[in-house]
């Protein structure tokens, strides 16, 4: 039983190391410029969202000001 358990652990270890060796190593540096390019786009999206929210609030305030007082 001990030999079987040892064999199963060794097989699992061999499978994980073989899988890790197949991973492309050149992809890691290529991801960084893509992430750097995405950061300004995310900042622009946040600015657009804030501008739309401010515009919506201004319209709501204008409607309140234009409504007759009760």
C-alpha positions in Angstrom: 0.0 0.0 0.0 2.9 2.3 0.8 4.4 1.8 -2.6 1.1 2.6 -4.3 0.7 5.8 -2.4 4.3 6.8 -3.2 3.7 6.0 -6.9 0.5 8.1 -7.0 2.3 11.1 -5.3 5.2 10.8 -7.7 2.9 10.7 -10.7 0.9 13.7 -9.5 4.2 15.6 -9.0 5.4 14.6 -12.5 2.2 15.7 -14.1 2.2 19.1 -12.5 5.8 19.8 -13.4 5.2 18.7 -17.0 2.1 20.9 -17.2 4.1 23.9 -15.8 6.9 23.3 -18.3 4.4 23.6 -21.2 3.3 27.1 -20.2 4.6 29.7 -22.6 7.2 31.8 -20.9 7.4 34.6 -23.5 3.8 35.6 -22.9 4.5 37.2 -19.5 6.4 40.2 -20.8 3.9 40.7 -23.6 1.1 41.1 -21.0 2.6 44.2 -19.3 2.3 46.5 -22.3 -1.3 45.4 -22.8 -2.0 46.2 -19.2 -0.3 49.6 -19.5 -2.4 50.4 -22.6 -5.6 49.4 -20.8 -4.9 51.8 -17.8 -5.5 55.0 -19.8 -8.6 53.5 -21.4 -9.9 52.7 -17.9 -9.2 56.2 -16.7 -11.0 57.6 -19.7 -14.0 55.4 -19.0 -14.1 56.6 -15.4 -13.9 60.2 -16.6 -16.8 59.7 -19.1 -18.9 58.0 -16.4 -18.3 61.0 -14.0 -19.1 63.5 -16.7 -22.4 61.7 -17.6 -23.3 61.5 -13.9 -22.7 65.2 -13.5 -24.7 66.0 -16.6 -27.6 63.9 -15.4 -27.5 65.7 -12.0 -27.4 69.1 -13.7 -30.5 68.2 -15.8 -32.3 67.0 -12.6 -31.4 70.2 -10.8 -32.7 72.3 -13.8 -36.0 70.4 -13.7 -36.4 71.1 -10.0 -35.6 74.8 -10.5 -38.1 75.1 -13.4 -40.9 73.3 -11.5 -43.4 75.7 -10.0 -43.4 76.0 -6.2 -46.3 74.4 -4.4 
